[in-house]
């Protein structure tokens, strides 16, 4: 059996275990004695286990963080351990303080303390490469199955609960994905996992990480053995890459997905591919080119009569259509919102109500724009989505409604969320609001620096500014240049583009400008 390229050797595990004990006990002679005592204690406890218990403890080391009984049975019940015996053996390990059991709702979740996990992983590695590979493969297959079980529920009214289940196993899902990608025989599992978790990673702002795991598998020759799976994985990768990774790559992938889907006559795959292409065209600043594929996706979804698919397709198409034909967008927003109400699709409702707010803002209809935001927030709360978009849009609504303090609070909240998550895209879209507010009060240097920060944060995405922010920025930048003069503006803007993350947060939060920003 193939051993994953990422699987540690027995020697490496032994070395890591030694490092773990040294960290726990420090470097003094007294600590060395404690280290030896701790190591001896673990060894002694292990020696008291029977063969099945020792085998189970080693296999449990493949889990990342916590796991449930069903996972332990699926991953560890083979070659020397009967599945029906796992519960009893696990209970025995809990009684002997080698496994921790913690309440999780109506059931229990289990975990190994890191010192014990590393010790157990060393024992598993000593048992041979085949034993390690078998446990890792069983772990991967279980979490692929768990993801595929959850996937159909991530589009309906219960998606919040299913997303929470996946949250509990996020570390295990990452480990399973890493194993699938690192195993030349794991191509199908990598593709299946990427497809099943596409909505999960979007709901958790994990598109970049998910794309990085999925992308390598798409180029393997084994991926072509199942054209429908490959097509679905390609469109999944396109959607994951579109906003937070690389729009150009997303466009290539979405076009490839359409090419793969047409001859397959798989309606859902073609609709998703066309809608993804429309969305990517919008992000690339080419909404006119996004109209034909988006329109075709919507028409096909209507014929299929699937509210989830139609709601998704309308949401992506509307990004282009609302720019090109604003008068046509109103009925389409109504249709799309009705789809989400019938299907209970909170994630699409979150995005859709945000888009509708932006559409109303562009039209200057502040009351209507404001009315959409509580709906977006409610949909996001139902599934645990961080309300970054709601905060940014509320900032613009409040600014247009002559509430600068409220607007500043909203933009700062968006900035805090983005900084906490390391989301440069979020920083890019929170910063222009603060820059505009600074210009509104005549704080021209701060405005110029903040506009520089915003541009520096967006540049790595290689995306143009979306239409709403582009308009607000254009007006504000014209004012700032007029008051500072081009030379002073250029210096301040360049300083903003070079700010460290700490300086950027200080500036955005309203702290006094450093002297070098005033020169």
PATITOR-181876 format. One record per atom (N, C-alpha, C): y, x negated, z. Coordinates in steps of 0.02 Angstrom, whole numbers, plus 50000, padded with zeros to 5 digits. Example, Ala and Ser with C-alpha at 12.3 -4.5 7.8 and 13.67 -1.06 7.14 Angstrom:
BEGIN
497164934050390497754938550390498354934050390498884935850354499474931650357500024935550394
# end
This chain:
BEGIN
499404995750000500005000050000500624995650000501124997749963501734993649957502124993850022502354988050044502794987650102503514987550079503944991750109504644991950089504964985150095505404983750047505754977250048506184976550109506344982250140506784981950199506394981750265505724982250261505334982350322505344975550356505494975050421505534968650454504844965650465504794959150466504164955750479504034955750554503414954150572503244953750643503644948350677503734942550642504124937050671504834939250684505134942650634505834944850642505894949750700505414954250706505444959150761505374955650829504934950650831504854946950893505494943450913505824940450863506464937150876506994942050900507014947850867507514952850887507384955350957506754956250974506584958451041506814953451093506704946951077506944941751122507694942051131508054943251075508784943751078508974949751122508604955151114508764961251153508704959851228508164956551248508084955051318508624950351343508814945451302509344940751323510004944351332510144949151287510764952951294510774957051357510184959751374510154964151433510214960151498510034953751496510004950051558510514944451564510884943151510511384937851512511064931151501511424925751516511174919051500511044914651560511124917051622511044912751680510304911851698510174907051743509474906051764509214912051800509654915051841509434921151876509274926651826509714927151774509594932251723508954930751686508804924351674508194922551639507584925051677507614924551741507064927151782506994934651775507584937951774507564945251764507294947051695507484942851645507244943951577506484943651576506224938351608505504937551608505174943351645505494945651697505224951251735505224957651692505794958751656505844964751614505324964451558505264958651525504764957951472504064959151500503934956351557503274957151587503134964351605503664967751628503584974751647503404979051586503754977851530503604981551469502904979951444502734973551445502064971551424501524974651469501664974651533501184977551580501094984951568501654988551559501614995751545501214997051481501344992951432500994993751368500244992451376500064987551417499364985851426498974991351460499324995751495498985001251530498845007151484499135007051423499025012551377498335011851345498035017651328497425017351289497585015951216497095014951176497205012851107497615017851067497485024351076497855029451038498585029651060498705028751125499385028751150499765022751123499445016951122499765011051094499925011951020499455014950984499555016150912500135020950901500165026250941500705031150934501375028050949501415024051003502045021051021502305016650965501865012850934502075008650878502345012850820502005018250804502225022450748502875026150763502985027850826503605031150844504215026650834504105020150829504665015550821505005016350753504685019750705505005020550639505555025950640505585029850693506105034950697506775031650715507305034350686507975032250703508265037350751508425035350811508685039850862508155045050879508335051450883507885056450909507425059650857506925063250881506455066750836506135072450874505885077250838505535082950868504785081950867504425086450900503695085950902503405086750832503685091350792503415092450725503475086050684504035082450692504115076150656503615070950680503515070450745503025065650771502335067150745502155073450742501495075350716501425073550642501955074850603501915073550531501915066150516502275062250555502355055150540501785050950570501535052950628501075048650665500345050950662500215056950638499535059650639499125057450580498895051250580498455048750527498085042550553497545040850521497175034550532497135032550605496725036150643496635034450712496955039150761497395043550736497715048650778497665055350742497325060050772497305066850744497965070350759498185074250710498825077750718498835082050781498265085350795498235089850854498285085950919498165079450917498195075550978498885072450992499345072950943499985069650952500375072351011500365078951020500755081951075500535079251142499875078951153499625076551217499775069151227499695065151175499845058051180500585056851192501005060751159501725060151168501925061951240501615067351266501755069251335501555063851383500995060351369500785054951412501285049151411501555047651352502055042251348502705044151384502865050651384503445052951422503325052051496502725053951519502555053351589502575046051613502425041451567502415034451584503085030951571503605035051556504295032751548504385028051489503955028451439504025024551379504375028451324504405035051331504755039451285505195044051327505795045351305506255049851339506225056751306506155061951346506165068851321506805072251346507155075551300507785078751317507805085851289508075090651328508115097451303508565097951242508345101951194508745103251133508635110551115509055114851145508965121951136508335124251170507905127751133507285130351162506715125251159506845119351131506305114451123506525107751154506145102551140506305095851164506395091151105506825086251114506855080651067506695074251105506395069751070506145063651101506505057551071506525052251108506805045951083506535040151123506555034351093506365028251127507005024451144507045021951206507585017351222507545011451174508105008551156508115003551103507674997551120507664995551183507234989951203506504991651190506304997651208505614999851198505475000551124505955003151087505855004151015505724997450980506124992350997506034985850966505364982750986505174983651048504524981151071503974984651032504014991251026503504995050990503484993250917504074992150887504094990150816503754983450807503824978950855503484972650851502734973450852502494977950895501774979250898501524982450833501924986950804501734989950740501694984550686502184980050684502184974750634501584970150643501394968750706500824964450719500174967550695500164974250691499564977750667499454976850592499964974350557499884972950486500384976750443500494973850383500974976950338500774984050318500134985050308499914991750286500074997050338500004995250402500165000050455500905001750455501324996650449502044997850447502235001950387501975000150328502145003750267501915010950270501315012050298501055018850303501505023250347501725020450404502155024250449502835025750418503125020750385503775021850352503715026850294503165026450257503065031250202502975038350229502595039050283502505045650314503165048350340503565043850370504235045850394504665048250337504675044550283505085046350225504865053150197504215054050187503965060250159504125066250203504075065250269504235070850314504965072950307505425068150304506125069950301506345072350232505995070250180506105073350114505905080750118505335082050148505115089050155505595093050198505835090050253506305093550297506955095150259507195090450218507805091650179507705097150129507125097150096506985102250046506875109150078506635109250138506575115650174507255118450191507725114050209508395116150227508815118150167508705114950110509155115650052509295122850031508785127250025508935134150004509375137950053509395135650115509785139150167510495136450172510665131350134511325128350138511835131850092511635137550064512095141350022512225148350049511905150250103511965157050128512295157450196512275163350227512655164550289512405160450348511785157950346511505153950401511595146550391512005144550342512045137450326512315133250384512715136250428512975132450485512415129950530511935134250545511365132350587510935127150553510835127750488510425122950452510775116250445511425116350436511805110050435511755106550503511765110450557511715107550624511025104350634510505107550606509835104450610509825097750575510125097550517510155091150480510575086050517511115088350550511525083850591511095080150643510645083950675510235081050727509795075450700509615075950636509175071050605509525066650555510195066250560510565062450509510325055150506510215051950562509995044950562509305044250530508865049050542508205048850511508245050150436508695054450415508785055750344509045049450309509495045850341509745039550313509175034450307508775034050360508225029250358507725031050303507585037550296507125039750243507395038050175508045039250165508355037750100508335030250087508485026250137508465019050128507765016550111507265019450143506575017550127506395019550055506575025650035506405027949968506725023549915507355021849926507705017649877507425010549876507225008049934506965001249938506245000549916505895006049906505195005949887505135007549812504875002949772504805004349700504395010649685503965012549733503575018649724503925024849752504535023949775504875029549808505405033049766505385032049699505915034849656505955042349662505395045749658505405053049661505685055449728505485052149782505735054149848506495053049853506735047549825507455046249827507835051649788507585053549730507915058749690507885065449726507305067049752507225073549786507685074049847507735068549883508165068549943508895069349923509105065849871509795066449848509965073449826509505076649791509615083449768509655088349827509175087649872509135092349929509735091849975510005085849982510545084750032511245084650002511305086349938511965086049907512475090249945512305096249961512785100549998512895097950068512385095350100512465092750167512975087150169512905082350124513365076750125514075078750106514135083750063514815086150047515125089450109514735093350145514995096750204515175091750259514875085950257514995080950309515405074950284515725075750226516155070550197515785063950191515145064350174514735058350167514555056750095514985058950048514825058149977514715050849958515145046349983515085039349963514425036349984514235037550046513605034850072513015037750033513025044250022512475047549987512425045049915512995044249882512985041849813512695034849809512885030549856512645023649856511885023449864511595028149901510875028449910510525031349848510835036349817510515039749761510575035949695511145032749684511295029949619510765025049593510515020249634510035015449606509405018549578509185024149607508565027349584508635030549516509245032249495509345035649431509165031149372509235024649381509135019949325508415017549319507985019449364507295017249361506915020949306506455017549275506065020749222505655026549249505445026049312505045031449342505435037949347506105037449350506515043449356506445048049296506265045249239506225049149177505585053249172505135052349220504495055949216504565063349229505095065349262505225072449276505935074049253506025076149190506705077149163507125082149202506825087349227507225092249265507465089349331507025085749367507225082549429507765077349415507675073449362508175068449345508845071649330508845077049289509465080449273509815083049335509435086049381509735088749442509995083049486509645077449487509885071649526510515068649495510545068549429511135065749395511755070049410511685076749406512265080949420512445080549494511945079749537512085078849609512495072549620512285067149587512655060849593513355061449566513445065249511514115066249483514575069749532514315074949564514725078749613514885074349673514405070349696514525066049753515045060649737515035058249676515485052749657516185055149639516255061549622516855063949588517505062349625517565064249687518215063649721518285057249761517775055149796517845049849845517545043149824517245042849764516915036649744517225033849681517095037049624517335034449560517325040049509517915042449489517955048049443517675046249375517775040149352517525038149286516765038249285516445035749337515715035949341515485043249346515845047249385515665054349391515695057849323516175056049283516235059149217515645057149173515465050749173514895048549134514255052149156514175052849222513575056149248513565063549231514135066949236514145074149222514025075449147514305071149104514175071849033513435070549017513145065549051512435064149042512015070049066512215073149122511845078849148511845084649098512415085849066512455091249015511975089548958511975083348937511535081148882510805082148901510625080548963509945081448985509755088848992510235092949012510085099849029509995104348968510375103148915510375107848858509675108848828509315103448813508655104648782508125107248831508255106948896507765109148945507755116748953508275120048933508335127348940508245129549013508505125449058508505127249130509215129549146509305136049152509975138949157510375135949214510075135549273510445133349332510685126149323510255121849297510445114849288511025114249238511005117949184511535117549134512195120149163512165125649201512765128449231513075123449280512665120449323512925115649371513225109549336512905107349282513155101549245513815102949212513885108749181514505110649148515075111449199514915114549255515425115449307515645108749336515165104149345515335097549370515795093849321515645094449256516065091149206516775094049207516835100549215517495103649220517885100949280517545100349337517845097849398518085090649390517665086449359517845079449350518445078749303518475082949251519055082749206519695084349244519665089049289520245090649331520455084649372519985081449405520145075649446520425069949405520215069449343520455064149299521145065649270521425071449288522085073349261522055076049191521485078749171521395081449103521115088549107521495093149137521245099949146521085103549080521465101949026521325105248962520615103748939520385097648950519705095848929519185099048975519385100949034518915104149080518815111549068519265114549027519215121849016518575123848980518395120848923517795123148886517145122748927516985117048958516365117048997516395121749057516985122249089517045126749146516965133949126517255135849070517195142749046516475144449029516125139648997515425140848979515005141549043515135137449093514765137849155514855144749187515475147149189515605153649219515265159249180515305159049115514995164349074514235164449084513935158649085513205158249095513015160549166513415158749216513265160849284513325168449292513815171349258513865178649260513245181949232512995179249177512395182049146511785181349191511775175849229511205174749274511235179349335511835181549355511905186149411511785182949479511935176449484511825172749547512505171649579512635174949636513295174549668513455167449691512965163749716513095156949738513305152649679512925153049626513065148949567513725151049535513865157449532514485159849503515075157849546515005158449612515545156449656515715149049649515195144849646515305137649636515635136149569515385139449516515655138149449516375140349443516535146149470517225148549468517685143949507517465141549565517875137149606518055130749568517575127849533517705121749496518125123049433517965128449399518335130249338519065131949354519165135249410519845137449429520325131649439520065125949458520505120149466520875118549401520515119149345520815117949280521205124149256520905129949262521195135949234521855137849268521885136749334522495138549371523095134249351522955128349324523505124049300523715126049230523235127649188523375128949117523615136149107523325140849142523495147949134523545151249202524085149949239524145152549307524075160049313524315163749263524275171049267523555173449264523125169649230522425171549223522025170249287522295165949331521905163549388521815168849443522315173249451522275178149505521625182149506521445185449451520815189249450520205184849461520225178649437519655174249446519575172249519520135171049554520095169749625519785175649662520005181649643519735187749675518975188249663518765186849602518045187149585517655181849624517925175849627517575170449662517515171749737518055174149767518045175749839517545181249853517505186249808517015191549817516295188749814516185183849772515525180649768515335177449835515805173849865515655170549928515555175549985515915181149981515825186350032515135189450027514885190449966514225193349958513675188349976513765182149959513245177149971513275174150041513865174450072513955171250137514005163750132514245161350075514295154150063514935151350093514895148950154515485146650191515785140350160515375135750135515645129450109516075130750048515835134750001516235136349943516845140549962516765144950011517335148950035517875144350064517675139050098518155134250125518555131050069518205128450019518545125349962518975130449925518695136249912519015141149870519665143749900519655145249964520275147649996520805142249999520585135950004521065130450000521375129949931520975130749878521235130649810521725136449799521545142249825521975148149817522645147049852522635143749910523255142149946523695137649903523395132549873523775127849831524065131449771523675135949741523905139749684524525143849702524505147049761525075151049784525675146549799525555140649827526105136049840526445133849776526055132449725526345130449661526775136049632526585142249646526965147949622527565149549667527625145949723528165147249770528055153349814527435155849817527275161749857527025159449925527485158049971527295155150035526895159950079527075166350085526665170950126525945171350102525835171650037525155171950011524785165450025525135159850015524825153350030524605153050102525055155150148524895154950219524295159450235524235165050202523705169850217523005166950202522955162450153522305159750136522055154650187522505151450224522295145950267521855147950326521985153650360521525155550413520825157050387520775159650326520115160950296519755154350282520125149450257519815142850246519595139750312520025140250363519855137350428519245140750458519215147250452518645150950480517995149050445518015148350379517425146350342517215139350362517705134850370517545128050391517245127750461517515131650507517265131750576516545134250579516375138850534515695141650534515165136450518515365131050484514875126050464515045119050489515535118650533515705112250563516055107450517516425110050467516805105750422517455103750455517635097350450518275095050476518825097750432519305101050461519805104850423520365100350396520185094950362520685090450334521125094050283520805097450236521185100950184521635106450212521375109950263521775115250294522395112250326522325106650361522905103450394523425101250343523205098150288523675095850237524035101750205523665106850186523975112650154524445116350202524245116750266524685119950315525335115950323525285109250317525895105250320526375106950264526115107750203526555109650147526835116650156526425121350180526665128150191527235128050242527135124450297527655124250349528285120750325528205115650285528815112350258529195117050212528835120550169529165125350125529455131250164529195132450223529425137950265529945135550316530245129450303530765126750346530545125850419529945123350428529685121850494529475114450496529965109850498529785102750494529355100250551529475102650612529065100450668528345102650660528245108850640527565111250627527235107450571527625106150517527345102450460527135095450481527565092150521527405085350543526765085350585526695090350628526095090850669525465091650626525525095750574524945096850530524765090550491525255087150464525115080950426524835075550472525105075050533524845070050579524125071550600523965077950606523275079850622522805077750565523025078850503522625076750445522545069150445523075065650463523045058350465522555055950518522565059150576522105057250630521375058350609521235064050577520555065350553520345059950503520795058350458520635053450406520535046550435520965044550482520895037950513520245037450552520075042750588519465042650628518845041750584518865044950525518285044750480518315039050429518855035050432518935029850382519015032450312519345038050305519405041550241520075039850209520075034950164520695032950131520975038550087520535042550059520755048150018521155053050060520915054450120521285058950165521945055950186521955049350199522585046050216523085046750159522825045950097523255046350039523605053150035523245058550051523535065150043523895067650106523795064550163524195066250222524865062750222524895056650194525495052550197526085055350157525995058150097526585060550059526975065950096526615070150134526965075350172527435072250224527195067050259527615063650308528185059950274528055057350214528595054050176529125059050156528915064750132529405069950112529815072350172529485073150229529845075350289530355070150310530175063750304530655058450321531265058850275531145059850211531705060450163532125066650178531795072050200532165078150215532685077050269532545072250315533005070950370533455064850356533415062150295533835056450277533585049750302532945049450324532655043150346532345039750285532785036950243532575034850177532105028950177532205024050221531755018250223531055020350244531005024450295530355026850317530015030650261530395034850226530115038650171529835034150117530215028850099529985024250047529345020650068529325018450131528735014850155528125019550156528225025650179527665030350181527425032250111527875032750063527665033949994527255027949969527435021949990527045016049971526355016250002526315018150066525665018850099525225023950063525525029650044525145034850009524865032149943525285028649906525055026149841524505020849849524585016549898524075011349910523415014449930523435020049965522815023449987522475026949929522855029449881522565033049825522315028349770522645022749762522505018249705521765016449699521395015049754520695013149745520265018549713520475024849718520085030349688520195030749612520725027549588520905027849516521005035049492521215039349537521365046249519522115047349517522355051649473523055053649476523175058349535523805058949555523965063849607523825070949581523575075149626523485082149607524175085349598524185090749560524815093449535525305095249591525055098249645525505100349700525855094249730525465089249751525755083249782526175079349731525955079349669526335075749617527045078449612527115085049613527775088049609528205086549669527925087349729528305085949790528505078549793528045074149775528195066949776528745065149726528695067949667529185066449615529885068049638529985073949667530645075949691530875071349748530415069949794530595065849852530755058649831530355055749787530475048949764531145048349728531325053349689531975053249655532545052949706532485056849759533005056949811533035050149847532455047449864532435041149901532735035449859532555035149796532845029949753533595030549747533825036849740534545037949732534935035549793534655036349852535015034349913534935026949930534355024049915534245017049932534455012249877534435014649816534515010049760533835007049742533745005149680533095003149656532834996949693533264992149707533034985949737532764987049807533164990549849532934991949917532324996449917532315001249872531735005649868531105001649851531144997249803530564993349782530294989149840530754986049879530534981949935530174986149988530474991850005530184996150056529514999150033529495001149970528885004049942528324998849941528484992749921527984987349919527744985749990528204985950039527994984750109527514990050132527634996250113527175001650131526495000750100526474998250039525824997250006525434991650039525774987250077525434981550108525304982550182525454988350209525364989550280524644988950302524534986250361523864986550392523744993650416523124995150432522965001950455523325003650520523374998750566523725000050628524475001250618524774997250575525494998150560525615004950527525145006850483525225013250448525215019050497524755018750545524715024150594525335024450637525575018650658526195018450698526775021450660526835019550597527385022050556527335029550546526735031850529526645038950515526765043150578526605040350636526685044250698527405044550722527865041150687528565041750702528855036150744528485030750755528755025250794529315021850755529735018250792530315014950761530085009950709530455009350655530285004650601530384997550625529904993050610530004985950624530604983350584530884977950610531494975250579531374973250506530764970750490530664968350422530634974050372530534980250396530534985950350531244988250335531724985750372532414987950362532804983050317532484977450301532824972350262532814974050188
# end
